Amino acid sequence: MPVEVRLPTILRQDAGGQATVKANGATLGDVFADLTRQFPNLAGKVVTEEGTLHKFVNVYVNDDDVRYLDKLETKVADDDVVSILPAVAGG
């Protein structure tokens, strides 16, 4: 199932400069695994070696924050949009 993955500026250099890419999978974890197969330089930048999402990125599937869904087990379907956003903090 191809989904659209929108990459933040900081990760685009690891995906050939592309702002959006297509990846396949039934779950968000599958999509990130496919993304890493296509673009090996993305390895470890969104998903940790332990298989969890990094704390410094926010991930949305169709504008829904996956932290409040099933995280990497969140189901995805054709034409879903996955957005990766860097976390912003300040004070």
Sine and cosine of phi, psi and omega as CSV:
sin_phi,cos_phi,sin_psi,cos_psi,sin_omega,cos_omega
0.00,0.00,0.91,-0.41,0.03,-1.00
-0.98,0.18,0.74,-0.67,0.13,-0.99
-0.85,-0.52,0.39,-0.92,0.06,-1.00
-1.00,0.00,0.76,-0.65,0.05,-1.00
-0.91,-0.41,0.86,-0.52,0.03,-1.00
-0.99,-0.12,0.84,-0.54,-0.08,-1.00
-0.98,-0.19,0.63,-0.78,0.10,-0.99
-0.95,0.30,0.34,-0.94,-0.05,-1.00
-0.78,0.63,-0.66,0.75,-0.07,-1.00
-0.90,0.43,-0.41,0.91,0.00,-1.00
-0.99,-0.12,-0.19,0.98,-0.07,-1.00
-0.89,0.46,-0.55,0.84,0.01,-1.00
-0.88,0.47,-0.44,0.90,0.00,-1.00
-1.00,0.04,-0.03,1.00,0.00,-1.00
-0.81,-0.59,0.61,0.79,0.04,-1.00
0.92,0.39,0.39,0.92,0.02,-1.00
0.99,0.15,0.07,1.00,-0.06,-1.00
-0.98,0.18,0.65,-0.76,0.06,-1.00
-0.99,0.11,-0.51,0.86,0.05,-1.00
-0.72,-0.69,0.59,-0.81,0.04,-1.00
-0.68,-0.74,0.28,-0.96,0.07,-1.00
-0.97,-0.26,0.62,-0.78,0.06,-1.00
-0.59,-0.81,0.41,-0.91,-0.05,-1.00
-0.94,-0.35,0.49,-0.87,0.10,-1.00
0.34,-0.94,0.39,-0.92,0.04,-1.00
-1.00,0.00,-0.39,0.92,0.04,-1.00
-0.79,-0.61,0.24,-0.97,0.04,-1.00
-0.87,0.50,-0.62,0.78,0.05,-1.00
-0.87,0.49,-0.66,0.75,0.05,-1.00
-0.89,0.45,-0.66,0.75,0.00,-1.00
-0.88,0.48,-0.71,0.70,0.00,-1.00
-0.92,0.38,-0.56,0.83,0.07,-1.00
-0.90,0.43,-0.67,0.74,0.03,-1.00
-0.91,0.40,-0.64,0.77,0.03,-1.00
-0.87,0.50,-0.66,0.75,0.02,-1.00
-0.93,0.37,-0.56,0.83,0.08,-1.00
-0.90,0.43,-0.65,0.76,0.00,-1.00
-0.95,0.31,-0.62,0.79,-0.09,-1.00
-0.76,-0.65,0.99,0.13,-0.08,-1.00
-0.82,0.57,-0.45,0.89,0.00,-1.00
-0.93,0.38,-0.24,0.97,0.05,-1.00
-0.99,0.15,-0.18,0.98,-0.04,-1.00
-0.82,0.57,0.77,-0.63,0.05,-1.00
0.99,0.17,-0.01,1.00,-0.06,-1.00
-1.00,-0.07,-0.33,0.94,0.05,-1.00
-0.87,-0.49,-0.68,0.73,0.00,-1.00
-0.94,-0.35,0.72,-0.69,-0.01,-1.00
-0.96,0.29,0.20,-0.98,0.08,-1.00
-0.88,0.47,-0.42,0.91,0.02,-1.00
-0.99,0.16,-0.10,0.99,0.04,-1.00
1.00,0.05,0.45,0.89,0.08,-1.00
-0.87,-0.50,0.30,-0.95,0.05,-1.00
-0.94,0.33,0.66,-0.75,0.10,-0.99
-0.88,0.48,0.54,-0.84,-0.01,-1.00
-0.95,0.32,-0.36,0.93,-0.07,-1.00
-1.00,-0.03,0.17,0.99,0.10,-0.99
-0.81,-0.58,0.55,-0.83,0.13,-0.99
-0.93,-0.37,0.68,-0.73,-0.03,-1.00
-0.82,-0.57,0.72,-0.69,-0.01,-1.00
-0.81,-0.59,0.63,-0.78,0.17,-0.99
-0.91,-0.41,0.91,-0.41,-0.04,-1.00
0.78,0.63,0.73,0.69,0.05,-1.00
0.95,0.30,0.10,0.99,0.06,-1.00
-0.98,-0.18,0.81,-0.59,-0.01,-1.00
-0.93,0.37,0.87,-0.50,-0.09,-1.00
-0.93,0.37,-0.28,0.96,0.07,-1.00
-0.90,0.44,-0.43,0.90,0.00,-1.00
-0.98,-0.19,0.08,1.00,0.09,-1.00
-0.95,-0.32,-0.80,-0.60,-0.01,-1.00
-0.93,-0.37,0.45,0.89,0.00,-1.00
0.76,0.65,-0.81,-0.58,-0.05,-1.00
-0.95,0.30,-0.23,0.97,0.05,-1.00
-1.00,0.01,0.03,1.00,0.04,-1.00
-0.85,0.52,0.78,-0.62,0.01,-1.00
-0.96,0.29,0.60,-0.80,0.09,-1.00
-0.79,-0.61,0.39,-0.92,-0.02,-1.00
-0.73,-0.68,0.23,-0.97,0.04,-1.00
-0.74,0.67,0.66,-0.75,0.07,-1.00
0.94,0.33,0.11,0.99,0.15,-0.99
-0.92,0.39,0.37,-0.93,0.04,-1.00
-0.88,-0.48,0.83,-0.55,0.06,-1.00
-0.97,-0.26,0.83,-0.56,0.02,-1.00
-0.91,-0.41,0.77,-0.64,0.06,-1.00
-0.95,-0.32,0.83,-0.56,-0.01,-1.00
-0.80,-0.60,0.69,-0.73,0.08,-1.00
-0.94,0.35,0.64,-0.77,0.06,-1.00
-0.94,0.35,0.60,-0.80,-0.01,-1.00
-0.88,-0.48,0.76,-0.65,0.04,-1.00
-0.70,-0.71,0.41,-0.91,0.01,-1.00
-0.13,-0.99,-0.02,-1.00,-0.01,-1.00
-0.20,-0.98,0.00,0.00,0.00,0.00
